[in-house]
């Protein structure tokens, strides 16, 4: 009989019972003895000088313990909030302190902090802090911001230009000079607000009886937060522990180390009591990062039969008022993806980062890559219209031939493996493309006011930013690895320690499946430990669809190491040569004598007791792995969206949505479907519903869910999803990641 395999099967998510029955531990559930709460005075203006701040009346309010301005906390900081992505040598990085003292630079910029015995007393006292603001001219438009004489967000920098970053591959002028047709378009990537179901929250305390500080935070990046908070707050790293408990979504917005986390930590150090901060939704709209915010000028050179020769991209990227952890690097992640799934000879891209009086931008689901996919897919459609060709045909004409070894791209990187033809063929079949075109013709001829639109996206994305040298060369500092430990306990149960930190991706389930298959146990016998820098000391956390192709593979490799050691012990126990030992379904047996066998649980017990181990072998059955992949991974797919557009009212109804995605071998189909459902919903949201709108004074007009439509089930269609499987050569599992594909 063959052992049950769990990878690829629909194992139910282990994390869900606690999450859906309210038994999870969110940061806001944490209540500590003597805990204080703080609230922030946020600027009601987008740009103003601070002449004075009077906190005397606020200090007198009931329940208020203390009120601090930037001046009061100046001695607490060892360093400003860092930008972690040095995209160019001459990147302009403005000083960014947790509280601002000289002037405010965006609506919501924090200027003072009120600490009180409960959250409500802290909030109520905010209105008693008197700030004398002197209004300054505001700049919200990127093109205006770059003009001579524009108001400066940071006077000391002398310009609103943050950086200029070029990329060129091939002879771009030659490609355009021999083109039969050049298509030129401008696309706008409006700003978006991430809207995780759980807003940000932080609790800090000094561990009772010890000098060590503990920070609980609704973060995607506990390990990164530990390093950044230690350096910003001047705390030795070994004296700081960061815990991400259950985290309710992030979409990149929690891939940051924020002012509020640093303030929480210094307040607990200063006041000697636990301190808590929980964001409300309107603060979330102003004070967390925004996504996107780009103007894209894109040109395509092609032959008259639709073959692409070259592409030029000029990008203006809105940084907002400050650089958060990854702000300047987000558009550059996209720079490598504008060629998309098409192969051609020459590519030029230039990105300018621009400061404006708006909330800083940073990673939002896809982080630079959906922006690129959108632009290349629209310009390919524009080419098809210009040549009067079918958009599916223009795509097919420019695809790579299928490949399964790294292959160079116009942007100078290497895609890992591709078979776009198969994905496109299948999605055309699923959608009954010929039938749709026929219906479209009929409606056009009959003059029906409701017309049919058929939209394509054949996409790829860059996932699992690695190897470390490449991450460093891109300005990200390095550290593209991920760590995992696998421990088989004396009873034969298993602990997996992972450096990834889930906030909805189902790592507990998927990592249990991977370990269970490798070790021949049940997923129910595997406990996954994550999100706490004390129990999982090594990690690079969760973002950029890196969890499975970097973190999950580290789990797989650590489990393989455990099996190798167990095999040596089993050979010793069975008095056989190691080369004669076979391992299947959790059982080691002697080749040709299957009745001579021991289970992995028996081996773990023997390794623990260590009474009779091979000469020179250490006790215990555990292994640790740091996996640094040789390349990124590149999932891909083909989507078709069928819409009905009422040409008299402009109303759009999505009638059908078909997608064929390829993320390599699938660990858990239900989780993959869930990731696609959510990603497509967020894509539809940007296309039809969501936009962070500012007026010319820098006020956020869409400052709440009343004015900013986050789609729910009624706004999104049913999806028809299928998959193809093209393994990646970049890791031994062949997996690619799917978190941002939709």
N, C-alpha and C positions, 0 to 999 in steps of 0.2 A: 504494500500500500504506500502511496506517496503522501507526504505530510501536507497539511493545509497551508496554502500560501495566503498571506494577508495583503501584501502590496498589490494594488490593482482592484481589490475587492471593496465593496461598499460597507466597510466597518463604520458603525454609527459613531458620531463624534462623542468622545469621552467627556469633553469639557461642558457640553450643553446642559445636562440636567441642573447643575449648580447655577449656570447663567440664566436659564429661563424660569427657574423657580425662586429667584431672588436670594439664593444662598451664596452668591459670589462675594468676594471681598473687593469692593471698589475703594479707591483712596478716600472718598467721602464717607465711607462706613467706619473709617478708623477714628476711634475716640480714645484719647489718652488722658490720664489724670492731670488736672490742672491746665488743660490745653487752652491756649489763647488763639484768637482768630484775627486775621488782618484783611483790610480792604484798601484799595488803591484810589487815590485821587487822580483821575485821568483828565488830560487836557480836553476842553470842549472846542479847541481851535486846532487847525491844521498847522499853523505856523505863527509863533508869537514869541516875543522876548518875555522872560519872567523877571519882573521888576522886584517883586517881593512875595513872600509867602508868610501869612500869619496863622499859626496853628494854636494860639492860646485858647480860643473859645472851644476848639475841638477837644483839647486836653481836659476841659471841665465837664464834658458830656458824660452821662451815666454809663458805667461799665467800661469806659475808655482807660486803658493802661498806659499807652504811650502814643505819641505821634512823631514821625521822623520825616525830614526832608533829605534831599541829596546831600546837603551840607552836613547834616547830623550823622549820616552813615559813611561819609567819605573815607574814614579811617578803616572801615570794615573790609574794603575791597583790596585784593592784591593785584587784580588785573581787570580790564573791562570784559564784557561779554565777547568771546572771540568769534571771528569768521574763520571757518575751518577749511576754506577752499581758495587757495592762492592761485587763481586762474592765470594771472600774468605777473611778471616781475614788478610792474608798476601799478598793480591793483590799488585803487584808492579805498582805504578802509577807515571810515570815520570812527572816532572813539564812541563806544556805545556802553554807557553805564546803566545799571538797573533802574536808577531814578535819574531824571534829567534836572539839572540845576540852572543852566544858562537860558536855554530856550526850548520850546516844544516844536517838534518837526512833523507830527502827524496827529490827527484826531485820535485820542486814546493814549498818547504818550504819557507814561506815569510820572507824576511830580512829587507825590507824598504818600506815606503809608500810615494808616490808622490801625493800632492794635487794641483789641478789646476782649472782653470776657466771652462774648459770643459774636457770631457772624453779623447778626442784625444790629447790635450796638455799634459795631465797626462801620457798617454801611450807613447807619443813621447819622453818624458823626462826620461823614465825608462832607456834608453840605456846610459844616461849620469851619472848614479850612478855607481861608480867604487867599486867593491867588490874584495878584495884580498882573494881568497879561497885557502886553503892548503888541497889538496885531501887526504882522508882517505880511508882505505880498506872498501869495501862494502859487506853487507850480504843480499842476496835476497832469499836464499833457507832455509826453516824452519829447515830441518834436520841438515844442516851445521851450522845454527845459534846456535843450542843447543850443538855443540861439544866444547870440551875444546880448548881454544885458539882462538875461533872465534872472529872476530871484534865485538865490543860491540856498539849497537845503543845508549845506555845510560851508560857511564862508571860508573856513580855514583851508578847504581843498581848492578853492578858486574856480571850481567848475562843477557842473552836475553830471559830468561824464565819469562813470565809475571805472570802466576799462574798455579797450577795444581788443578783440580776439579774432585773429584770422586763421583760416584753414584752406589750403589749396592743394589739389591733387590733379595732375594731368594739365594739358595745355588748354586752358579755358577759352582764350581768345580764338584759337584755331578752331575749336569745336563750334563756337558761335559763328565764325566767318563762313564755315561750309554748310550751315544749316539752311534747309529750305523754308523752315518756319520757326519763328520765335514767339513763344507765348509768355506774357508778362502779367502777373496779377499781384494784388495786395490783399492780405488776409489779416483779420484782427483776432487775436486771442484775448477775449475779455478776461478780466480778473474774476476769480472764483473764490468762494469761502468754503473751506473744507467740511464743516458741519459733522464732526464725529458725534455719535450718539451720546457719549460721555464728554462733557467739557473738561478742560484741564483742571487738575487738582494736585495739591502738594501738602504733605505733612512732614515736619522735621522735628527731631528730638535728639537729646543726648542720651545714649543708652544708659539706663539706670545702673549706677555702680561702676560705670566704665567711662573712659574719656571719649569713646567713639561716637560720632554723629551718625544718625540714620535718617535718610530721606526716603519717604514713600512718594512716588509720583506716577501720575497717569501718563507714562512716557513710552515711546517705542524703543528708547535707547538708554537703558539703565547703565550700561558699561561706559558709553560715551559721556553720559551725564556725570558719572563719578569722576572721570578725568577732568572735565571742564569745570565742575563745581569746586573740585579740590584746588585747581589753579586760580579760579576767579575769587574764591573766598579765603585763600591762603590756609587751607587745611591739608596736612599731610595725607596723601592718598590712602595710606593704610589705616587712617583714622576715620574714614568715611565709608559708609555702606549705603548703596542705593537699591531700593526694592521697587520694581514695577509689579504691583499686585494684579488683580484682574483689570484689564484695560479695555474700555468700550470704544474700540475703533480709533483710527488715527489718520489714515489716508495721507501720511507724510507730515501732517501738521504737528504730530507729536515726535517727529524726528528733529528735535531742536532742544537746545537747553535755553530756557527762558529766564527773563529777569525775575519772575515771580518765584522760581525755584531757588535762585540765589538769595533773594530777599528773605524767603522762609528760613533758609539755613543760617544766615547771619543774625536774624531776629532770635532764633532759639539759642544761639551762642551768646548773644548780648543780654537776653532777658532770663536765661536759665530755665525756660519752660518750653514744653512742646508747643509748636505753632502750626496753624493750618490755614490754607487758602483754597477756596473753591471758586472757580470762574462761573459767572452767570452768562447766559447766552448772548446778551448784548455786548458784554466785554469780549466774549469769544469772537464776535464779528469785527471788533476794532483791534484787539490786542494779540490775538493769535495770528499766525501768518496768513496771507492770501496766496492763491495759486495762479499760474499763468501770467497774464499781463504782458502781451507782446504785440508788436507790429511786424508783420512778415512780408517783405518784398521778395518775390521769387520769380525767376525766369527759367524757361526751359527751351533748349535748342533741339530741334528734331529734323528728321528727313520727312519728305512728303508721304512716305508710307508708314510713318508713325514710330520710327526707331529713334530713341532718345540719344543725343550726342553729348549733351552737357547741361549743367545746372548751376545757376547762381542764386545764392540766398543772402539777403541783407536783413539783419534782425535788429530791432530795438527791443531791449528787455528791461522792463520796469523793476528796479530793485526795491522801490519804496524808499523810506527815509533812512533806513540803516541796513547793514548786512547782517543777517542772521547766520546760522551755522553754515548753510550751503547756498545762500542766495545767489552769488555770482556764478556758481557751477551748474545750476539747474539748466540754463539755456544751452550750455556747452555739452551736456549729456545728449541733448537733442541734435546738436550740430552733426554728430556722426550718423544720424538716422534720417536726414532729409532725403538721401538717395533712396530710402525705403527698400523695397524688394526688387529694384530695377538695376540692371547693370549697364554702365555706359562709361565713356572715357575720361571725362573731365568734370571737376566739381570745385566750386569756390564758395566759401561761406565766411561772412564777416558778422560778428556779434558786437553790439555796443550795449553795455549796461548803463542805465540812466537812473539817477536819484530823483525822486519826486516826493511831495509832501503827502504820502499815503502810507498805510500799513506796509511793513516789509513783506516781500514775497519770498517763497521758499518752496520746498518739495510739496507737491500735491499729486495724488495718485498718477503715476506715470512720469512725473517730474522731467519735463522737457521733451519727452518722447512722443506723447500724444499730440503735442503741438506740431512736431515734425511730421508725424503720420498724416495729420489733418492737411498740412500744407502740400505735401507731395501728392496725396490722393486727389486733392482739388485741382492741382495744376495738371495732373494726368487727365482728369476729366475735361479740363479746359482744352487740352491738346486734342482729345477725341472729338470734341465739338468743332474745333477749328478745322480738323481734317474730315469731318463728317464720318467718323469711324465709330464702331461699337466700342464703348469703354472697356468691355471685357477683352476685346481683341487687342486694343492698344496695350493693355496690361500684359497679356500673354506674350506679346511680341518682345517685351522688354525684360521678362523674367530671366533669372539664371536658369541654366539647365540644372536638373536635380544633382545635388552633391552631398557627400557625407564626410568630407574632410575640410578643414579650414580653407576658406576661399576669399581672396581679396575683394574689397569693395571700393567704389568711387571715393569714399571718405577716408581710405587708407587704413581701415581696420580689417579684421577677418571674421566673416560669418562662419558659424560652426557647421551647420547642416541645413539643407533646404529641400523642400519639394512643393513649391507653390502650385505647380500644374495640378497635382492631385487634389489639393485643397480647393482650388478654384473650380475644377470639374465637378467635384461633389456638391459644392454650394449652389452651382448653377442648376444641377439636377434637383436638389432639395427644393429650390425655390420655383421650379418649373419656369426657367428664365424665358424660354421661347413663348410660353403661354402668357407671361407677364408683358412681354413686348407687344404681343398681339392685342392684349386688352388695352395697353397704352395707346396703340394706334387707333383702335376703335373709339376710345374716348375722345381722342384729339379730332378725329374726323367728324364725330357727332356733335362737337361743340359743347359737350358736357361741362358745366362749370367746375365740377370736381375732377381734377386731373390726377393721373397716377405718376408718381416719381419713384425711380429705382436707383438707390445709392449703393456704391461699392466702397469697401475698404479692404485692400489686400495689403497686409501690414507685417512688419517685424518690429521687435523691440530689443533693446540691449539690456540684459539682466545680469545680476550677480557680479557687480563691479569688481573685477580681479584680473590678473594677479596683482599682488601688492605693488610691484614695480610700476605697473601700468597706472594704477590708481594714483601713485606718487607723481608720475609723469604728467598726469592730467591736472595736477595741483591739489589733489585730495589728500596728500600726505602719505598715503600707503594704507597698510593694514586692511587688505581685502580678504584676509583669511577668516575662517570660523573654527571654533573649537567645540569638541564634544568629549565626554567621558562615558564609558559604559561599564557598569559594575554589576557582576552577578554576586548576589549576597549569599551568605552561608546556607540559607534555606532554599536557594535556587531562584528566588525572585530577582527582578532586574531593576536597577536604577539607571536612567539615562540623564546625564547633565548636559544641557545645551546652552550655548552662548547666544542663541537667537531668542527673541523676546516677543511672543505672540500678542496680538491685540485683536483677535478674531479669525486668524488664519488656520486654526486647528492643528497647531504643531503637536499638541499632546497626543492627538489621535495618530497623525501621520508618522511621527517619530516612533510611537509604539509599534506601528505596523512594520516599519523598517527594522527595528531591533528584534521584533518577534520572528520575522522571517529569517534574519541572519543567525539567530541563536536557537531557533526551533522551539520557541515558547509561545504562549498565547499573549495577545496584546493586553489582556486583562492583568497579566503578571508583570507588566512594565509600568513603572512610575516615571514620569518625565518631570525633571526639576529645572526651573527656568526663572529668569527675571529678578534674581537676587544676587548681587555681586559678592555676597559672602558664600553662598552655596554653589553658585556658578561663577567662579572668579574670572574666567577667561571668556570674552565674547565681543562680537562686533554688532550684535543686535539685528533689527528687522526693518528693512526698507528695500526698495529697488528690486523686488522679486528675487532676493538673494537667499531666502531662507532654505528652500529645498536644494537648489543646485550648489550651495556652499555649506549651509548648516546641516541639512538632512544627509548630505553625502559624508560629512564629518562623522555623523552618528553611524552610518553604514561602515565606514572605514575603522572606527573604534571597535565596532562589533566584530569585524573580521579579525582584528588583532586579538580580541578575547578568544575567538574560536581557535586561532593558531596556538595560543598558549594552552588552551584546554585540550587540544589534540595531543600535545606533548605529555600532558599529565595522564590522559586516557591511555596512551601507548604504554606508559609506565604501569598503570593500574592493570592493564590487560596483558602485560608482559609480551608486547608485540612491537615490531618496528614501526616508527612513526609513519613511514611511507605506506604501510599496509592499513592505516586507519582511515575509515570512511566516515563522513559526518552527514547525516540526513535526518531532518525532522527532530532535532534536539538529542539525537542518539549517536554515539561513537561506536563503531563496530569494526571488527577485524575482517578485511577483505576475504571473502570465501567462507567465513565462519560467522554468519550474522547473529548466531545465538551468543557469541562472546561479545557483550556490549555493556556500555555504561551510559547513563544519561548525563546531559550537561549539568543537571542539578546535583548528581552524585559527584561529578568532577569538582563543582564549586564547593561542595562540602569538604572534599579532600584537600582542596587548595586552601580552604580556611583553617582547617585543623593542622595542616602541614606536618602531620606525623610521618607521612611516607611520600615525599615528593622526589622527582628526579634530582640528581646531584646538582647543586649550585642554583636551583630555581627558587625565586622569591615566593613567599606565600601570597594568597589572594588571587582573585580572578577579576581583574579590571584593566582598562586601557584608556589612554587619553590620546586624542588626535587633533592636530591643527591642520586643516585642509586649506591650501592656497591654490585655487584652480589655475590652469595654464591659460585660460581665455574666458571671456564672457560667454553667456549662452544667449541664443537668439530664437525664442519662440516666434511663431508666425501663424498666419491664418487668412481666411477670406470670409468677409461678412457682406451680407446683402440686406439693406433696409428698404422696405416697400412702404411708401407713404401715399396717402390721399391728401391733396391740397385743394381747398376750396378757393378758387381763383377770385371769387367775389369778396370773401371775408378774410382770406389769408389763413384760415384755420388749417392746422396740420394734424392729421391723425396717422399714427404709425399702425399700419394694418398687419404687417408681418415682419419678423426679424429672423434671418437665417445666419448661422455662423458655423464654420468648420475651422477649429483651432488645432494647433500642433504644439504641445509643450513637452514632447518626448514621452517616455513611459509615464503613466499616471499612477500615483500612489493611492489616491482616494477620489473616485469619480464624483462623489457628492460634493466634496470640498472644491474640486475644480469647477463644477457647475456653479457653485455658490460664488466663487471668485468672479466667474464670467458674468453671472447675473448682475452682481454689484457694479462691476466695471462698466458694463454696457449701460446700466442705469445712469452712471455718472457721465458717460459720454453723451447720452440723450439729454441729460440735464444741461450740459454746456450748449448743446445745439439749440435747444428750444426754450429753456426756462431760466437758467441761473446767470446772473451777472452782478458783480459788486460795482455799484454805480456811485461815483463821486460827483458833486457839483463843483463849479469853478472855485469855490472857497475851500474846497477840500473836505466838505462834509460828506459822510457816508450816507447816501440817500436810502440805500437798502440795508439799514442797520438792524433789521430784525426779520423773523420769518414771516411777518405780515407783508413785507415788501420783497422778500427774496424767496423764490419758490424752490423748495427742495422736493423733488418728485417723490410721490409714494406709489403704492401699487396701482392706483387708478391711472397714473400718468405713463406707466410703462407697459409695453406690449407683452404678449407671450413670446418666449424665445424658442426657436428650434435649434438645438445645439448638437453638433457631432464633432468627432475628432479623427485626426490621422496621427500616426506615431512615427516620428523621424528622430531617432536617438541622437543626443549630442555626443561628440567625441571628447568633450571637455571634462567629463567626469565618469567614473566607473558605473554609475547608475543610468547614465544617458539622459538625465532629467534636465528640464529647461526653466521651470518657473512660469507662473500664470497669473500672478497677483494683479498685474496692470493690463493684461492683454485686452480685456473688454473695453 
